[in-house]
């Protein structure tokens, strides 16, 4: 029995090592056990259901900005991954960028590239560059596989070693996905961990620079977000984020690299 437990332990450890994914932009490692195609399919269904009950804005200046800025950042990410020979990582993403008429100060992105921006955050973005801070951050959550990471954590917590034998049913996987990405309006309340938020800040800064948006505008944007807090309650977009001092310090630490990407894209320093 001891030998069997030892073998099982080694098997679990080996499987987790194989499932460990390294972000090529930030270098952060994360455990991603779930099947990305399955997650994306569930995300698409959830996204469609959410949009069916939301007031989606089409054809306005703001809606066009969400589309245009999102596509620029998405294209910058694709170019970067192609340049390092990892274009296959993003090959199955089917990007959508929609503006939703809702006063919440929020935006989110589901696995596979399904993005929603709420009209409530648009006055705080002020410009396309401010919007690039938001979309760079949200796109980074998707590209970094934060959805897979969160679902993997749920799989381990719920089923432990059973995941290694692929014994989780479709229904069980759907239940874990629902916990990570609630249905309908509740999806706006989805939470990422602090390490994931910090990575999205860093990666988003680089992506906006690659896309030709000045990353120095990130600091003023986050200051405006902090100012939008009412009493002791921050906007949902900030609910799981690090404290402002930590964010400012991190942004400054990553700024030289972000500015290098910005300069390489043709931006003026």
C-alpha positions as CSV (number, residue, x, y, z in Angstrom):
1,X,0.0,0.0,0.0
2,X,2.9,2.4,0.8
3,X,4.5,1.7,-2.5
4,X,1.1,2.2,-4.2
5,X,0.6,5.6,-2.5
6,X,4.2,6.5,-3.4
7,X,3.5,5.7,-7.1
8,X,0.2,7.6,-7.0
9,X,1.9,10.6,-5.4
10,X,4.6,10.6,-8.1
11,X,1.9,10.3,-10.8
12,X,0.0,13.3,-9.4
13,X,3.1,15.3,-9.1
14,X,4.2,14.4,-12.7
15,X,0.8,15.3,-14.1
16,X,0.8,18.6,-12.4
17,X,4.3,19.4,-13.7
18,X,3.1,18.5,-17.2
19,X,0.1,20.8,-16.7
20,X,2.2,23.7,-15.5
21,X,2.1,26.5,-18.0
22,X,4.6,29.4,-18.3
23,X,3.3,32.8,-19.5
24,X,5.8,33.8,-22.2
25,X,5.3,37.5,-21.5
26,X,5.5,37.6,-17.7
27,X,7.3,34.3,-17.0
28,X,4.7,33.4,-14.3
29,X,3.9,29.7,-14.0
30,X,0.4,28.4,-13.3
31,X,-1.3,25.1,-13.1
32,X,-3.8,24.6,-16.0
33,X,-5.4,21.1,-16.0
34,X,-8.6,21.8,-17.9
35,X,-9.2,21.4,-21.6
36,X,-9.1,24.9,-23.2
37,X,-11.5,23.9,-26.0
38,X,-14.1,22.7,-23.5
39,X,-13.7,25.8,-21.4
40,X,-14.1,28.1,-24.5
41,X,-17.2,26.2,-25.6
42,X,-18.8,26.7,-22.2
43,X,-17.7,30.4,-22.2
44,X,-19.3,31.0,-25.6
45,X,-22.6,29.5,-24.4
46,X,-22.5,31.6,-21.2
47,X,-21.5,34.8,-23.1
48,X,-24.4,34.3,-25.6
49,X,-26.8,33.9,-22.7
50,X,-25.5,36.9,-20.9
51,X,-25.7,39.1,-24.0
52,X,-29.3,37.9,-24.8
53,X,-30.5,39.6,-21.6
54,X,-28.2,42.6,-21.7
55,X,-28.6,45.9,-23.5
56,X,-25.8,45.6,-26.1
57,X,-24.8,49.0,-27.6
58,X,-24.1,48.9,-31.3
59,X,-22.9,51.6,-33.8
60,X,-22.1,54.4,-31.3
61,X,-18.7,56.1,-31.0
62,X,-18.1,54.3,-27.7
63,X,-19.1,50.9,-29.1
64,X,-16.7,51.4,-32.1
65,X,-13.9,52.4,-29.7
66,X,-14.4,49.1,-27.7
67,X,-14.2,47.2,-31.0
68,X,-11.2,49.1,-32.4
69,X,-9.1,49.2,-29.3
70,X,-9.8,45.6,-28.5
71,X,-8.8,44.4,-32.0
72,X,-5.6,46.4,-31.8
73,X,-4.5,44.8,-28.6
74,X,-5.6,41.4,-29.8
75,X,-3.6,41.8,-32.9
76,X,-0.5,43.0,-30.9
77,X,-0.8,39.8,-28.8
78,X,-1.1,37.6,-31.9
79,X,2.0,39.3,-33.4
80,X,4.0,38.8,-30.2
81,X,3.1,35.1,-29.9
82,X,3.8,34.6,-33.6
83,X,7.2,36.2,-33.2
84,X,8.2,33.8,-30.4
85,X,6.9,30.7,-32.3
86,X,3.9,30.2,-30.0
87,X,1.1,31.4,-32.3
88,X,-0.7,28.0,-31.7
89,X,-1.4,29.2,-28.1
90,X,-3.9,31.7,-29.4
91,X,-5.1,29.9,-32.5
92,X,-8.5,28.9,-31.1
93,X,-9.4,32.2,-29.6
94,X,-12.6,33.7,-31.1
95,X,-12.5,37.3,-30.0
96,X,-15.7,39.4,-29.4
97,X,-15.8,42.9,-28.0
98,X,-19.2,44.2,-26.9
99,X,-20.3,47.3,-25.1
100,X,-23.2,46.8,-22.6
101,X,-25.4,49.6,-21.5
102,X,-25.0,49.3,-17.7
103,X,-24.0,51.9,-15.1
104,X,-21.6,49.5,-13.4
105,X,-18.0,50.5,-13.5
106,X,-16.8,47.3,-14.9
107,X,-15.4,45.1,-17.7
108,X,-14.7,41.4,-18.0
109,X,-13.3,38.8,-20.4
110,X,-14.2,35.1,-20.4
111,X,-12.0,32.3,-21.7
112,X,-11.6,32.1,-25.4
113,X,-11.8,35.9,-25.9
114,X,-15.3,36.9,-25.0
115,X,-15.1,40.5,-23.8
116,X,-17.7,42.9,-22.3
117,X,-17.2,46.5,-21.4
118,X,-19.9,48.4,-19.4
119,X,-20.9,52.0,-20.3
120,X,-20.3,52.9,-16.7
121,X,-16.6,52.6,-17.1
122,X,-16.3,54.7,-20.2
123,X,-16.3,58.1,-18.6
124,X,-13.4,57.0,-16.5
125,X,-11.4,55.7,-19.5
126,X,-11.9,59.2,-21.1
127,X,-9.8,58.3,-24.2
128,X,-8.9,55.2,-26.3
129,X,-5.7,55.0,-24.4
130,X,-7.6,54.8,-21.1
131,X,-9.8,52.2,-22.7
132,X,-6.6,50.3,-23.7
133,X,-5.6,50.0,-20.1
134,X,-9.0,48.3,-19.4
135,X,-8.9,46.0,-22.4
136,X,-5.3,45.2,-22.1
137,X,-5.9,44.0,-18.6
138,X,-9.0,42.0,-19.5
139,X,-7.5,40.4,-22.6
140,X,-4.5,39.5,-20.5
141,X,-6.8,37.5,-18.2
142,X,-7.9,35.4,-21.2
143,X,-4.5,35.0,-22.8
144,X,-2.7,34.1,-19.6
145,X,-5.2,31.3,-19.0
146,X,-6.5,32.6,-15.7
147,X,-9.9,31.0,-16.4
148,X,-8.2,27.6,-16.8
149,X,-6.2,28.2,-13.7
150,X,-9.2,29.1,-11.6
151,X,-11.2,26.1,-12.9
152,X,-8.2,23.8,-12.3
153,X,-8.1,25.0,-8.7
154,X,-11.8,24.2,-8.4
155,X,-11.2,20.8,-9.9
156,X,-8.5,19.9,-7.4
157,X,-10.5,21.3,-4.4
158,X,-13.6,19.3,-5.5
159,X,-12.2,16.1,-6.8
160,X,-8.6,15.9,-6.0
161,X,-6.7,13.0,-7.7
162,X,-9.8,11.9,-9.6
163,X,-9.0,14.5,-12.2
164,X,-6.0,12.5,-13.3
165,X,-8.2,9.6,-14.4
166,X,-10.4,11.9,-16.4
167,X,-13.4,10.8,-14.3
168,X,-15.0,14.2,-14.1
169,X,-18.2,14.2,-16.0
170,X,-19.4,17.0,-18.3
171,X,-22.0,17.9,-15.6
172,X,-19.3,18.2,-12.9
173,X,-17.1,20.3,-15.2
174,X,-20.1,22.6,-16.0
175,X,-20.7,23.0,-12.3
176,X,-17.1,24.1,-11.7
177,X,-17.3,26.5,-14.6
178,X,-20.5,28.0,-13.2
179,X,-18.8,28.7,-9.9
180,X,-15.9,30.5,-11.7
181,X,-18.2,32.3,-14.2
182,X,-21.7,32.8,-12.8
183,X,-24.6,33.1,-15.3
184,X,-26.1,36.3,-16.5
185,X,-25.6,39.6,-14.7
186,X,-23.6,37.8,-12.0
187,X,-20.7,37.3,-14.4
188,X,-19.9,40.9,-13.7
189,X,-19.0,39.9,-10.2
190,X,-16.4,37.3,-11.2
191,X,-13.3,37.4,-9.1
192,X,-9.7,36.7,-9.9
193,X,-6.9,36.1,-7.3
194,X,-4.5,38.9,-6.5
195,X,-1.6,37.2,-8.3
196,X,-3.7,36.9,-11.4
197,X,-4.7,40.6,-11.1
198,X,-1.1,41.7,-10.8
199,X,-0.2,39.6,-13.8
200,X,-3.0,41.1,-15.8
201,X,-1.8,44.6,-14.8
202,X,1.7,43.8,-15.9
203,X,0.8,41.9,-19.1
204,X,-1.9,44.5,-20.0
205,X,0.7,47.2,-19.7
206,X,3.0,45.5,-22.2
207,X,0.2,44.7,-24.6
208,X,-1.1,48.2,-24.7
209,X,2.5,49.4,-25.5
210,X,2.8,46.8,-28.2
211,X,-0.5,48.0,-29.7
212,X,0.8,51.6,-29.8
213,X,-0.9,53.0,-26.7
214,X,1.2,55.0,-24.3
215,X,1.5,52.9,-21.1
216,X,2.2,56.0,-19.0
217,X,-1.5,56.7,-19.2
218,X,-2.2,53.7,-17.0
219,X,-1.3,55.5,-13.8
220,X,-3.8,58.4,-14.4
221,X,-6.5,55.8,-15.3
222,X,-6.1,53.8,-12.1
223,X,-6.1,57.1,-10.1
224,X,-9.5,57.9,-11.7
225,X,-10.7,54.4,-10.9
226,X,-9.8,54.9,-7.2
227,X,-11.5,58.3,-7.2
228,X,-14.7,56.6,-8.4
229,X,-15.0,54.6,-5.2
230,X,-18.1,55.5,-3.2
231,X,-17.5,55.5,0.5
232,X,-15.6,52.3,1.4
233,X,-16.9,50.4,-1.6
234,X,-14.7,50.3,-4.7
235,X,-16.0,49.6,-8.2
236,X,-16.4,45.9,-9.0
237,X,-13.5,46.3,-11.4
238,X,-11.2,47.0,-8.3
239,X,-12.8,44.5,-5.9
240,X,-10.1,41.9,-5.9
241,X,-7.2,44.1,-7.1
242,X,-4.2,45.0,-5.0
243,X,-4.2,48.1,-3.0
244,X,-3.4,51.4,-4.9
245,X,0.1,51.8,-3.5
246,X,1.0,48.2,-4.6
247,X,-0.4,48.8,-8.0
248,X,1.4,52.1,-8.5
249,X,4.7,50.6,-7.5
250,X,4.2,47.6,-9.8
251,X,3.3,49.7,-12.7
252,X,6.4,51.8,-12.3
253,X,8.5,48.7,-12.0
254,X,7.2,47.4,-15.3
255,X,7.1,50.7,-17.1
256,X,10.5,50.7,-18.7
257,X,9.8,47.4,-20.4
258,X,6.3,48.6,-21.4
259,X,7.8,51.8,-22.8
260,X,10.3,49.8,-24.8
261,X,7.4,47.9,-26.4
262,X,5.6,51.2,-27.0
263,X,8.7,52.7,-28.7
264,X,9.1,49.6,-30.9
265,X,5.5,50.0,-32.0
266,X,6.3,53.5,-33.2
267,X,5.2,55.4,-30.1
268,X,6.9,58.6,-29.1
269,X,8.6,58.9,-25.7
